[in-house]
Amino acid sequence: MTEAITKNPHTVLLLDEIEKAHPDVFNLLLQVMDYGTLTDNNGRKADFRNVIIIMTTNAGAKNRERFDGFC
C-alpha cells in the first residue's frame, strides 16, 4: 500500500466492510490516523496527509431494519 500511496498521494482509499479486516489492519490504520504516515516492513514511509480514507461496514445493518420507513 505504501508504494501506491507514494505514487498517488492525492487519492481516495476505500476500505469496504472494514469489520472483516484482519486485526493487524486496525493497527496500521491507527498509525495512519495518529501520525499521517505509514511505514512498511522495508522501512519506506508513505505520507497519508492528502489521502481521503472511506470505510464502509455492515455492522448494525440488522438494527437499522427496525427503523426503515421512519428515517
mmCIF file as gemmi writes it, N, C-alpha and C atoms, coordinates in Angstrom:
data_model
loop_
_atom_site.group_PDB
_atom_site.id
_atom_site.type_symbol
_atom_site.label_atom_id
_atom_site.label_alt_id
_atom_site.label_comp_id
_atom_site.label_asym_id
_atom_site.label_entity_id
_atom_site.label_seq_id
_atom_site.pdbx_PDB_ins_code
_atom_site.Cartn_x
_atom_site.Cartn_y
_atom_site.Cartn_z
_atom_site.occupancy
_atom_site.B_iso_or_equiv
_atom_site.pdbx_formal_charge
_atom_site.auth_seq_id
_atom_site.auth_asym_id
_atom_site.pdbx_PDB_model_num
ATOM 1 N N . MET Axp A 1 ? 0.827 -1.192 0 1 0 ? 1 A 1
ATOM 2 C CA . MET Axp A 1 ? 0 0 0 1 0 ? 1 A 1
ATOM 3 C C . MET Axp A 1 ? 0.871 1.255 0 1 0 ? 1 A 1
ATOM 4 N N . THR Axp A 2 ? 2.022 1.198 0.675 1 0 ? 2 A 1
ATOM 5 C CA . THR Axp A 2 ? 2.858 2.4 0.746 1 0 ? 2 A 1
ATOM 6 C C . THR Axp A 2 ? 3.313 2.841 -0.639 1 0 ? 2 A 1
ATOM 7 N N . GLU Axp A 3 ? 3.621 1.881 -1.5 1 0 ? 3 A 1
ATOM 8 C CA . GLU Axp A 3 ? 4.066 2.224 -2.851 1 0 ? 3 A 1
ATOM 9 C C . GLU Axp A 3 ? 2.952 2.921 -3.636 1 0 ? 3 A 1
ATOM 10 N N . ALA Axp A 4 ? 1.737 2.411 -3.535 1 0 ? 4 A 1
ATOM 11 C CA . ALA Axp A 4 ? 0.609 3.009 -4.252 1 0 ? 4 A 1
ATOM 12 C C . ALA Axp A 4 ? 0.332 4.428 -3.764 1 0 ? 4 A 1
ATOM 13 N N . ILE Axp A 5 ? 0.403 4.65 -2.454 1 0 ? 5 A 1
ATOM 14 C CA . ILE Axp A 5 ? 0.142 5.983 -1.904 1 0 ? 5 A 1
ATOM 15 C C . ILE Axp A 5 ? 1.27 6.94 -2.262 1 0 ? 5 A 1
ATOM 16 N N . THR Axp A 6 ? 2.507 6.45 -2.278 1 0 ? 6 A 1
ATOM 17 C CA . THR Axp A 6 ? 3.637 7.3 -2.662 1 0 ? 6 A 1
ATOM 18 C C . THR Axp A 6 ? 3.497 7.746 -4.113 1 0 ? 6 A 1
ATOM 19 N N . LYS Axp A 7 ? 3.041 6.845 -4.977 1 0 ? 7 A 1
ATOM 20 C CA . LYS Axp A 7 ? 2.865 7.185 -6.395 1 0 ? 7 A 1
ATOM 21 C C . LYS Axp A 7 ? 1.651 8.082 -6.62 1 0 ? 7 A 1
ATOM 22 N N . ASN Axp A 8 ? 0.625 7.942 -5.783 1 0 ? 8 A 1
ATOM 23 C CA . ASN Axp A 8 ? -0.624 8.701 -5.927 1 0 ? 8 A 1
ATOM 24 C C . ASN Axp A 8 ? -1 9.313 -4.584 1 0 ? 8 A 1
ATOM 25 N N . PRO Axp A 9 ? -0.298 10.372 -4.166 1 0 ? 9 A 1
ATOM 26 C CA . PRO Axp A 9 ? -0.516 10.916 -2.818 1 0 ? 9 A 1
ATOM 27 C C . PRO Axp A 9 ? -1.868 11.597 -2.611 1 0 ? 9 A 1
ATOM 28 N N . HIS Axp A 10 ? -2.523 12.015 -3.682 1 0 ? 10 A 1
ATOM 29 C CA . HIS Axp A 10 ? -3.852 12.635 -3.576 1 0 ? 10 A 1
ATOM 30 C C . HIS Axp A 10 ? -4.865 11.621 -4.092 1 0 ? 10 A 1
ATOM 31 N N . THR Axp A 11 ? -5.323 10.785 -3.211 1 0 ? 11 A 1
ATOM 32 C CA . THR Axp A 11 ? -6.186 9.691 -3.631 1 0 ? 11 A 1
ATOM 33 C C . THR Axp A 11 ? -7.271 9.422 -2.601 1 0 ? 11 A 1
ATOM 34 N N . VAL Axp A 12 ? -8.239 8.617 -2.999 1 0 ? 12 A 1
ATOM 35 C CA . VAL Axp A 12 ? -9.292 8.156 -2.097 1 0 ? 12 A 1
ATOM 36 C C . VAL Axp A 12 ? -9.061 6.668 -1.872 1 0 ? 12 A 1
ATOM 37 N N . LEU Axp A 13 ? -8.982 6.278 -0.612 1 0 ? 13 A 1
ATOM 38 C CA . LEU Axp A 13 ? -8.773 4.883 -0.237 1 0 ? 13 A 1
ATOM 39 C C . LEU Axp A 13 ? -10.075 4.359 0.351 1 0 ? 13 A 1
ATOM 40 N N . LEU Axp A 14 ? -10.678 3.386 -0.322 1 0 ? 14 A 1
ATOM 41 C CA . LEU Axp A 14 ? -11.937 2.793 0.133 1 0 ? 14 A 1
ATOM 42 C C . LEU Axp A 14 ? -11.65 1.454 0.796 1 0 ? 14 A 1
ATOM 43 N N . LEU Axp A 15 ? -12.031 1.336 2.046 1 0 ? 15 A 1
ATOM 44 C CA . LEU Axp A 15 ? -11.892 0.085 2.794 1 0 ? 15 A 1
ATOM 45 C C . LEU Axp A 15 ? -13.299 -0.453 3.023 1 0 ? 15 A 1
ATOM 46 N N . ASP Axp A 16 ? -13.702 -1.385 2.176 1 0 ? 16 A 1
ATOM 47 C CA . ASP Axp A 16 ? -15.064 -1.91 2.184 1 0 ? 16 A 1
ATOM 48 C C . ASP Axp A 16 ? -15.209 -3.005 3.238 1 0 ? 16 A 1
ATOM 49 N N . GLU Axp A 17 ? -16.292 -2.964 3.984 1 0 ? 17 A 1
ATOM 50 C CA . GLU Axp A 17 ? -16.597 -3.935 5.034 1 0 ? 17 A 1
ATOM 51 C C . GLU Axp A 17 ? -15.413 -4.086 5.993 1 0 ? 17 A 1
ATOM 52 N N . ILE Axp A 18 ? -15.019 -2.971 6.574 1 0 ? 18 A 1
ATOM 53 C CA . ILE Axp A 18 ? -13.844 -2.9 7.436 1 0 ? 18 A 1
ATOM 54 C C . ILE Axp A 18 ? -13.926 -3.858 8.618 1 0 ? 18 A 1
ATOM 55 N N . GLU Axp A 19 ? -15.124 -4.214 9.042 1 0 ? 19 A 1
ATOM 56 C CA . GLU Axp A 19 ? -15.258 -5.118 10.19 1 0 ? 19 A 1
ATOM 57 C C . GLU Axp A 19 ? -14.71 -6.513 9.899 1 0 ? 19 A 1
ATOM 58 N N . LYS Axp A 20 ? -14.525 -6.842 8.619 1 0 ? 20 A 1
ATOM 59 C CA . LYS Axp A 20 ? -13.996 -8.152 8.238 1 0 ? 20 A 1
ATOM 60 C C . LYS Axp A 20 ? -12.474 -8.151 8.107 1 0 ? 20 A 1
ATOM 61 N N . ALA Axp A 21 ? -11.847 -7.01 8.308 1 0 ? 21 A 1
ATOM 62 C CA . ALA Axp A 21 ? -10.395 -6.895 8.144 1 0 ? 21 A 1
ATOM 63 C C . ALA Axp A 21 ? -9.652 -7.635 9.252 1 0 ? 21 A 1
ATOM 64 N N . HIS Axp A 22 ? -8.454 -8.06 8.927 1 0 ? 22 A 1
ATOM 65 C CA . HIS Axp A 22 ? -7.573 -8.7 9.91 1 0 ? 22 A 1
ATOM 66 C C . HIS Axp A 22 ? -7.243 -7.681 11.001 1 0 ? 22 A 1
ATOM 67 N N . PRO Axp A 23 ? -7.107 -8.112 12.246 1 0 ? 23 A 1
ATOM 68 C CA . PRO Axp A 23 ? -6.798 -7.172 13.343 1 0 ? 23 A 1
ATOM 69 C C . PRO Axp A 23 ? -5.552 -6.321 13.104 1 0 ? 23 A 1
ATOM 70 N N . ASP Axp A 24 ? -4.577 -6.832 12.357 1 0 ? 24 A 1
ATOM 71 C CA . ASP Axp A 24 ? -3.371 -6.048 12.066 1 0 ? 24 A 1
ATOM 72 C C . ASP Axp A 24 ? -3.688 -4.8 11.247 1 0 ? 24 A 1
ATOM 73 N N . VAL Axp A 25 ? -4.748 -4.867 10.446 1 0 ? 25 A 1
ATOM 74 C CA . VAL Axp A 25 ? -5.137 -3.71 9.637 1 0 ? 25 A 1
ATOM 75 C C . VAL Axp A 25 ? -5.51 -2.541 10.538 1 0 ? 25 A 1
ATOM 76 N N . PHE Axp A 26 ? -6.153 -2.818 11.648 1 0 ? 26 A 1
ATOM 77 C CA . PHE Axp A 26 ? -6.548 -1.748 12.563 1 0 ? 26 A 1
ATOM 78 C C . PHE Axp A 26 ? -5.33 -1.076 13.186 1 0 ? 26 A 1
ATOM 79 N N . ASN Axp A 27 ? -4.283 -1.848 13.459 1 0 ? 27 A 1
ATOM 80 C CA . ASN Axp A 27 ? -3.047 -1.255 13.971 1 0 ? 27 A 1
ATOM 81 C C . ASN Axp A 27 ? -2.404 -0.342 12.935 1 0 ? 27 A 1
ATOM 82 N N . LEU Axp A 28 ? -2.446 -0.74 11.673 1 0 ? 28 A 1
ATOM 83 C CA . LEU Axp A 28 ? -1.913 0.106 10.604 1 0 ? 28 A 1
ATOM 84 C C . LEU Axp A 28 ? -2.728 1.387 10.48 1 0 ? 28 A 1
ATOM 85 N N . LEU Axp A 29 ? -4.047 1.261 10.565 1 0 ? 29 A 1
ATOM 86 C CA . LEU Axp A 29 ? -4.904 2.441 10.47 1 0 ? 29 A 1
ATOM 87 C C . LEU Axp A 29 ? -4.667 3.399 11.628 1 0 ? 29 A 1
ATOM 88 N N . LEU Axp A 30 ? -4.373 2.865 12.808 1 0 ? 30 A 1
ATOM 89 C CA . LEU Axp A 30 ? -4.056 3.733 13.946 1 0 ? 30 A 1
ATOM 90 C C . LEU Axp A 30 ? -2.817 4.564 13.661 1 0 ? 30 A 1
ATOM 91 N N . GLN Axp A 31 ? -1.801 3.946 13.064 1 0 ? 31 A 1
ATOM 92 C CA . GLN Axp A 31 ? -0.585 4.685 12.713 1 0 ? 31 A 1
ATOM 93 C C . GLN Axp A 31 ? -0.904 5.782 11.701 1 0 ? 31 A 1
ATOM 94 N N . VAL Axp A 32 ? -1.696 5.439 10.697 1 0 ? 32 A 1
ATOM 95 C CA . VAL Axp A 32 ? -2.059 6.421 9.669 1 0 ? 32 A 1
ATOM 96 C C . VAL Axp A 32 ? -2.834 7.581 10.283 1 0 ? 32 A 1
ATOM 97 N N . MET Axp A 33 ? -3.792 7.283 11.137 1 0 ? 33 A 1
ATOM 98 C CA . MET Axp A 33 ? -4.633 8.337 11.708 1 0 ? 33 A 1
ATOM 99 C C . MET Axp A 33 ? -3.914 9.139 12.786 1 0 ? 33 A 1
ATOM 100 N N . ASP Axp A 34 ? -2.998 8.523 13.501 1 0 ? 34 A 1
ATOM 101 C CA . ASP Axp A 34 ? -2.249 9.249 14.535 1 0 ? 34 A 1
ATOM 102 C C . ASP Axp A 34 ? -1.162 10.137 13.952 1 0 ? 34 A 1
ATOM 103 N N . TYR Axp A 35 ? -0.406 9.599 12.987 1 0 ? 35 A 1
ATOM 104 C CA . TYR Axp A 35 ? 0.792 10.291 12.51 1 0 ? 35 A 1
ATOM 105 C C . TYR Axp A 35 ? 0.703 10.779 11.07 1 0 ? 35 A 1
ATOM 106 N N . GLY Axp A 36 ? -0.297 10.318 10.324 1 0 ? 36 A 1
ATOM 107 C CA . GLY Axp A 36 ? -0.425 10.735 8.929 1 0 ? 36 A 1
ATOM 108 C C . GLY Axp A 36 ? 0.555 10.044 8.009 1 0 ? 36 A 1
ATOM 109 N N . THR Axp A 37 ? 1.253 9.035 8.519 1 0 ? 37 A 1
ATOM 110 C CA . THR Axp A 37 ? 2.195 8.273 7.7 1 0 ? 37 A 1
ATOM 111 C C . THR Axp A 37 ? 2.027 6.791 7.992 1 0 ? 37 A 1
ATOM 112 N N . LEU Axp A 38 ? 2.549 5.989 7.079 1 0 ? 38 A 1
ATOM 113 C CA . LEU Axp A 38 ? 2.565 4.548 7.266 1 0 ? 38 A 1
ATOM 114 C C . LEU Axp A 38 ? 3.938 4.053 6.861 1 0 ? 38 A 1
ATOM 115 N N . THR Axp A 39 ? 4.574 3.296 7.735 1 0 ? 39 A 1
ATOM 116 C CA . THR Axp A 39 ? 5.884 2.717 7.452 1 0 ? 39 A 1
ATOM 117 C C . THR Axp A 39 ? 5.7 1.236 7.173 1 0 ? 39 A 1
ATOM 118 N N . ASP Axp A 40 ? 6.21 0.78 6.018 1 0 ? 40 A 1
ATOM 119 C CA . ASP Axp A 40 ? 6.057 -0.635 5.676 1 0 ? 40 A 1
ATOM 120 C C . ASP Axp A 40 ? 7.201 -1.46 6.259 1 0 ? 40 A 1
ATOM 121 N N . ASN Axp A 41 ? 7.206 -2.745 5.969 1 0 ? 41 A 1
ATOM 122 C CA . ASN Axp A 41 ? 8.217 -3.658 6.514 1 0 ? 41 A 1
ATOM 123 C C . ASN Axp A 41 ? 9.618 -3.368 6.007 1 0 ? 41 A 1
ATOM 124 N N . ASN Axp A 42 ? 9.733 -2.633 4.91 1 0 ? 42 A 1
ATOM 125 C CA . ASN Axp A 42 ? 11.038 -2.281 4.354 1 0 ? 42 A 1
ATOM 126 C C . ASN Axp A 42 ? 11.518 -0.921 4.84 1 0 ? 42 A 1
ATOM 127 N N . GLY Axp A 43 ? 10.77 -0.306 5.739 1 0 ? 43 A 1
ATOM 128 C CA . GLY Axp A 43 ? 11.163 0.991 6.281 1 0 ? 43 A 1
ATOM 129 C C . GLY Axp A 43 ? 10.753 2.182 5.433 1 0 ? 43 A 1
ATOM 130 N N . ARG Axp A 44 ? 10.024 1.941 4.346 1 0 ? 44 A 1
ATOM 131 C CA . ARG Axp A 44 ? 9.565 3.047 3.494 1 0 ? 44 A 1
ATOM 132 C C . ARG Axp A 44 ? 8.347 3.701 4.124 1 0 ? 44 A 1
ATOM 133 N N . LYS Axp A 45 ? 8.35 5.03 4.111 1 0 ? 45 A 1
ATOM 134 C CA . LYS Axp A 45 ? 7.222 5.779 4.675 1 0 ? 45 A 1
ATOM 135 C C . LYS Axp A 45 ? 6.362 6.336 3.554 1 0 ? 45 A 1
ATOM 136 N N . ALA Axp A 46 ? 5.061 6.244 3.749 1 0 ? 46 A 1
ATOM 137 C CA . ALA Axp A 46 ? 4.106 6.844 2.82 1 0 ? 46 A 1
ATOM 138 C C . ALA Axp A 46 ? 3.348 7.924 3.574 1 0 ? 46 A 1
ATOM 139 N N . ASP Axp A 47 ? 3.192 9.066 2.928 1 0 ? 47 A 1
ATOM 140 C CA . ASP Axp A 47 ? 2.502 10.216 3.518 1 0 ? 47 A 1
ATOM 141 C C . ASP Axp A 47 ? 1.009 10.114 3.2 1 0 ? 47 A 1
ATOM 142 N N . PHE Axp A 48 ? 0.192 10.009 4.226 1 0 ? 48 A 1
ATOM 143 C CA . PHE Axp A 48 ? -1.257 9.867 4.065 1 0 ? 48 A 1
ATOM 144 C C . PHE Axp A 48 ? -2.004 11.169 4.334 1 0 ? 48 A 1
ATOM 145 N N . ARG Axp A 49 ? -1.292 12.275 4.481 1 0 ? 49 A 1
ATOM 146 C CA . ARG Axp A 49 ? -1.969 13.522 4.845 1 0 ? 49 A 1
ATOM 147 C C . ARG Axp A 49 ? -2.918 14.02 3.768 1 0 ? 49 A 1
ATOM 148 N N . ASN Axp A 50 ? -2.729 13.603 2.523 1 0 ? 50 A 1
ATOM 149 C CA . ASN Axp A 50 ? -3.612 14.032 1.437 1 0 ? 50 A 1
ATOM 150 C C . ASN Axp A 50 ? -4.52 12.909 0.943 1 0 ? 50 A 1
ATOM 151 N N . VAL Axp A 51 ? -4.593 11.834 1.704 1 0 ? 51 A 1
ATOM 152 C CA . VAL Axp A 51 ? -5.426 10.69 1.337 1 0 ? 51 A 1
ATOM 153 C C . VAL Axp A 51 ? -6.761 10.8 2.076 1 0 ? 51 A 1
ATOM 154 N N . ILE Axp A 52 ? -7.827 10.603 1.347 1 0 ? 52 A 1
ATOM 155 C CA . ILE Axp A 52 ? -9.16 10.536 1.95 1 0 ? 52 A 1
ATOM 156 C C . ILE Axp A 52 ? -9.468 9.061 2.164 1 0 ? 52 A 1
ATOM 157 N N . ILE Axp A 53 ? -9.713 8.685 3.411 1 0 ? 53 A 1
ATOM 158 C CA . ILE Axp A 53 ? -9.997 7.291 3.739 1 0 ? 53 A 1
ATOM 159 C C . ILE Axp A 53 ? -11.491 7.153 4.023 1 0 ? 53 A 1
ATOM 160 N N . ILE Axp A 54 ? -12.129 6.254 3.282 1 0 ? 54 A 1
ATOM 161 C CA . ILE Axp A 54 ? -13.548 5.965 3.468 1 0 ? 54 A 1
ATOM 162 C C . ILE Axp A 54 ? -13.66 4.504 3.878 1 0 ? 54 A 1
ATOM 163 N N . MET Axp A 55 ? -14.349 4.26 4.983 1 0 ? 55 A 1
ATOM 164 C CA . MET Axp A 55 ? -14.552 2.892 5.458 1 0 ? 55 A 1
ATOM 165 C C . MET Axp A 55 ? -16.042 2.593 5.472 1 0 ? 55 A 1
ATOM 166 N N . THR Axp A 56 ? -16.405 1.443 4.923 1 0 ? 56 A 1
ATOM 167 C CA . THR Axp A 56 ? -17.801 1.015 4.961 1 0 ? 56 A 1
ATOM 168 C C . THR Axp A 56 ? -17.929 -0.177 5.899 1 0 ? 56 A 1
ATOM 169 N N . THR Axp A 57 ? -19.135 -0.386 6.386 1 0 ? 57 A 1
ATOM 170 C CA . THR Axp A 57 ? -19.398 -1.516 7.272 1 0 ? 57 A 1
ATOM 171 C C . THR Axp A 57 ? -20.846 -1.951 7.127 1 0 ? 57 A 1
ATOM 172 N N . ASN Axp A 58 ? -21.066 -3.204 7.429 1 0 ? 58 A 1
ATOM 173 C CA . ASN Axp A 58 ? -22.431 -3.72 7.51 1 0 ? 58 A 1
ATOM 174 C C . ASN Axp A 58 ? -22.844 -3.892 8.961 1 0 ? 58 A 1
ATOM 175 N N . ALA Axp A 59 ? -21.963 -3.55 9.879 1 0 ? 59 A 1
ATOM 176 C CA . ALA Axp A 59 ? -22.274 -3.669 11.303 1 0 ? 59 A 1
ATOM 177 C C . ALA Axp A 59 ? -23.483 -2.792 11.62 1 0 ? 59 A 1
ATOM 178 N N . GLY Axp A 60 ? -24.413 -3.343 12.309 1 0 ? 60 A 1
ATOM 179 C CA . GLY Axp A 60 ? -25.614 -2.6 12.668 1 0 ? 60 A 1
ATOM 180 C C . GLY Axp A 60 ? -26.692 -2.615 11.611 1 0 ? 60 A 1
ATOM 181 N N . ALA Axp A 61 ? -26.458 -3.296 10.501 1 0 ? 61 A 1
ATOM 182 C CA . ALA Axp A 61 ? -27.447 -3.312 9.417 1 0 ? 61 A 1
ATOM 183 C C . ALA Axp A 61 ? -28.763 -3.945 9.868 1 0 ? 61 A 1
ATOM 184 N N . LYS Axp A 62 ? -28.674 -4.989 10.676 1 0 ? 62 A 1
ATOM 185 C CA . LYS Axp A 62 ? -29.905 -5.637 11.148 1 0 ? 62 A 1
ATOM 186 C C . LYS Axp A 62 ? -30.681 -4.722 12.082 1 0 ? 62 A 1
ATOM 187 N N . ASN Axp A 63 ? -29.98 -3.936 12.88 1 0 ? 63 A 1
ATOM 188 C CA . ASN Axp A 63 ? -30.657 -2.991 13.771 1 0 ? 63 A 1
ATOM 189 C C . ASN Axp A 63 ? -31.375 -1.91 12.98 1 0 ? 63 A 1
ATOM 190 N N . ARG Axp A 64 ? -30.82 -1.525 11.846 1 0 ? 64 A 1
ATOM 191 C CA . ARG Axp A 64 ? -31.41 -0.477 11.03 1 0 ? 64 A 1
ATOM 192 C C . ARG Axp A 64 ? -32.749 -0.909 10.439 1 0 ? 64 A 1
ATOM 193 N N . GLU Axp A 65 ? -32.908 -2.195 10.178 1 0 ? 65 A 1
ATOM 194 C CA . GLU Axp A 65 ? -34.15 -2.693 9.586 1 0 ? 65 A 1
ATOM 195 C C . GLU Axp A 65 ? -35.365 -2.31 10.418 1 0 ? 65 A 1
ATOM 196 N N . ARG Axp A 66 ? -35.185 -2.182 11.714 1 0 ? 66 A 1
ATOM 197 C CA . ARG Axp A 66 ? -36.301 -1.803 12.594 1 0 ? 66 A 1
ATOM 198 C C . ARG Axp A 66 ? -36.796 -0.393 12.296 1 0 ? 66 A 1
ATOM 199 N N . PHE Axp A 67 ? -35.924 0.451 11.746 1 0 ? 67 A 1
ATOM 200 C CA . PHE Axp A 67 ? -36.261 1.858 11.564 1 0 ? 67 A 1
ATOM 201 C C . PHE Axp A 67 ? -36.605 2.211 10.119 1 0 ? 67 A 1
ATOM 202 N N . ASP Axp A 68 ? -36.542 1.254 9.205 1 0 ? 68 A 1
ATOM 203 C CA . ASP Axp A 68 ? -36.857 1.56 7.81 1 0 ? 68 A 1
ATOM 204 C C . ASP Axp A 68 ? -38.257 2.156 7.708 1 0 ? 68 A 1
ATOM 205 N N . GLY Axp A 69 ? -38.342 3.223 6.962 1 0 ? 69 A 1
ATOM 206 C CA . GLY Axp A 69 ? -39.606 3.918 6.8 1 0 ? 69 A 1
ATOM 207 C C . GLY Axp A 69 ? -39.785 5.054 7.784 1 0 ? 69 A 1
ATOM 208 N N . PHE Axp A 70 ? -38.93 5.138 8.774 1 0 ? 70 A 1
ATOM 209 C CA . PHE Axp A 70 ? -39.037 6.19 9.776 1 0 ? 70 A 1
ATOM 210 C C . PHE Axp A 70 ? -37.873 7.165 9.725 1 0 ? 70 A 1
ATOM 211 N N . CYS Axp A 71 ? -36.896 6.922 8.85 1 0 ? 71 A 1
ATOM 212 C CA . CYS Axp A 71 ? -35.716 7.799 8.785 1 0 ? 71 A 1
ATOM 213 C C . CYS Axp A 71 ? -35.826 8.77 7.639 1 0 ? 71 A 1
